[in-house]
Amino acid sequence: MKAYGQMNTEELLALKEELTAEFEDIKSRGTSMDMSRGKPGEDQLALSMGMLDVLDSSSDMKSQGTDTRNYGQMDGLLEMKKLLADMVETDPENVIVYGNASLNIMFDTVSRSMTHGVMGSTPWCRLDRVKFLCPVPGYDRHFSITEYFGIEMIPVEMTENGPDMDTVEKLVEGDEAVKGMWCVPKYSNPQGYTYSEETVRRLAAMKPKAADFRIYWDNAYAVHHLYGEKERQDWLPDILALCKEAGNPDMVYEFVSTSKVTFPGAGVCMAASSEANRKEFLRHLQIQTIGHDKVNQLRHVRFLRDMDGVREHMKKQGELTLTRFEAVWKLLESELGGLGIGTWTYPRGGYFISFEAMDGCARAIVAKAKEAGLTLTPAGSSFPYKKDPKDSNIRIAPTYPSVEELQLAGRVFVLSVKLVTIDKLLENK
Amino acid sequence: MKAYGQMNTEELLALKEELTAEFEDIKSRGTSMDMSRGKPGEDQLALSMGMLDVLDSSSDMKSQGTDTRNYGQMDGLLEMKKLLADMVETDPENVIVYGNASLNIMFDTVSRSMTHGVMGSTPWCRLDRVKFLCPVPGYDRHFSITEYFGIEMIPVEMTENGPDMDTVEKLVEGDEAVKGMWCVPKYSNPQGYTYSEETVRRLAAMKPKAADFRIYWDNAYAVHHLYGEKERQDWLPDILALCKEAGNPDMVYEFVSTSKVTFPGAGVCMAASSEANRKEFLRHLQIQTIGHDKVNQLRHVRFLRDMDGVREHMKKQGELTLTRFEAVWKLLESELGGLGIGTWTYPRGGYFISFEAMDGCARAIVAKAKEAGLTLTPAGSSFPYKKDPKDSNIRIAPTYPSVEELQLAGRVFVLSVKLVTIDKLLENK
């Protein structure tokens, strides 16, 4: 098939007619499909059902002396700290175990900085301007938090090696209003890129203008590899150790959860950071809550056991995810390959494939797909203020539908891309 | 035995010698006892172990169509809403289900008011003065929250019918800086008083000077009766309904949890309020988190079933608590009765007995008890800024020790009261 850009008006119109017929046919079936969020599929959830068997009324509910059923042990069970630390390859001493959602810790941390500042700095709510760097495309829910608190978001271009570090360094080291930076450093949302060692080292070595500048290191997909073989997995250095080495021990808050290891909503999450930062987290936490769910922590450690257990579990999950990613890739390649109307990423882990349409087409493609019953993440979501300046990025989330559903959903997607692009090309003729 | 106030110096000194001998004897045993917090005992926790059997790997994990293992249903399972609403006798429609700790909702609500105001009001962090009314003695962790946010706390005297309403009305209706009021309306912490219907009606009918004034109605002990017979239980009207009737639909946030029904830390909690307030809660929640633990909600509804289930469960718990309360009362009566050196409350539910020592003695009594290995709640804790103006109130929390341990702990307590009071009386001779 000829690249669309080389077709003349007649060819494009003929193609449009043909594709429209196919599109209308699918549309008439009235199917409802969802590829909008990074949501585990049923088969993936089934892998964790054994977690419901590890505790029953005859169980020993103690963890290293702590009765998990009662108050106490605000910072979490030792064995849970160990497991979560191992997942991100950091020291268990760095860890505070929280509740069910790492997003909640990030929100609360921003909120605390607004009302109480960071380690004695002026509370951000009293400052005229507070800015966060936002690698783009990025995770929409990060951007929602900073938007909610009126924090100005500065987009920084992502590359395959992480955010454009020249820009990051210039902004962080030159502007005292820059107080934070969002990062999904491994299998990034939505592109699936992993920060290179050089990027991580440069981040760790920055000399921020603001003493209360912090990197929000959301290591959400730390163990979410598509492939079981180690050499086909991405690796990320322990930024906390690198920061310490570089004389910046307090510059990073790291987050991870088991939301996409066991059950979303019924998982366990953590924050890892320096001793001084942990003290500040705990001072706040002791006022905020009576402690987190230690029974669920116990359930997790009894079920997952240790990193071998996690690896074994995630290998099965990776296989299920890979099947879906491959189904999408196959369709994209066979249907869009060589047409010059879109590119997409090939991550080795995580939950998403990032699709780059022709400039100015993303919003229309998402709307078109919706017509035929396919819900995609709203275009622009991966950008601050939901504004994609090029209107080209679409996040594909293939984990929830079954492979069968994906076939149809994928068809709707490629048809939508084609039809919208043709219209765009015709407009420009 | 003669009242201490009528003894002369000689008598007091002789008594002191005798009591000191007994005190030193216990002290020499080196026992460690804890009556400092409202913490369930082992036998009470055992009552909920069946909750670990209701879900296993073969369970249907759906609740009215919702897969509890996945994202979604931000405001909680319908059946959980119903159960929590029934516990406080309000409409399930009023309810948003949260995580494991109602204290956390209260904290977050104050925090949100600081950063975002209340329904469009000026964010409290931009105001010069924000005040909360604090019925005293009250719950220390409420006061810690308001202190943490720099909110000025105004103590209001508690009576057996609730806070002194003349004062409350005057302050709420006369001062725009008064933005909130802490209440534990049923089996109050620490006295165990329940607000009378008249008190609740007067609260509901107030005309606050500040449009963003809210009552924080912490109905923590709603179902925590000591006695199974209905006529021996306290009853509290549904303040949300009364507020609506009085034209103040948005004035109250109500909170409750199962922390002391099932497992502290592994329970489920809620906020109940008007539609407009719930909208504001949810707008915040959708940014703050990906949702709460619905698997634990399912576990709770499968285990407790309905209000009959809750009543049956809490009847057993009440029996265990009552045995402990009775052990304490018996000791107080036989050892302190008629001496004129202390009074105490006889609640019909909740977790605490409140003890009033002679003015100026509470701090010294707590310190004295500590000498012999008994940890009590620090004196002053039940007051804003931890300052009991009369230094007379001590909170007794008898639920954690066994009845056997309570015998010894109780002896230490009464000996400490006696010895400290004698010193006080001698000082004043």
Interface residues (C-beta under 8 A of the other chain):
Chain A: R37 K39 P40 E42 L45 S48 M49 G50 L52 D53 L55 D56 S57 S59 D67 T68 R69 N70 Y71 G99 N100 A101 L103 N104 F107 D108 S111 M114 T115 P123 C125 R126 R141 S144 I145 Y148 F149 S259 F263 P264 G265 A266 H284 I287 Q288 T289 I290 G291 H292 D293 K294 V295 N296
Chain B: R37 K39 P40 E42 L45 S48 M49 G50 L52 D53 L55 D56 S57 S59 D67 T68 R69 N70 Y71 G99 N100 A101 L103 N104 F107 D108 S111 M114 T115 P123 C125 R126 R141 S144 I145 Y148 F149 S259 F263 P264 G265 A266 H284 I287 Q288 T289 I290 G291 H292 D293 K294 V295 N296
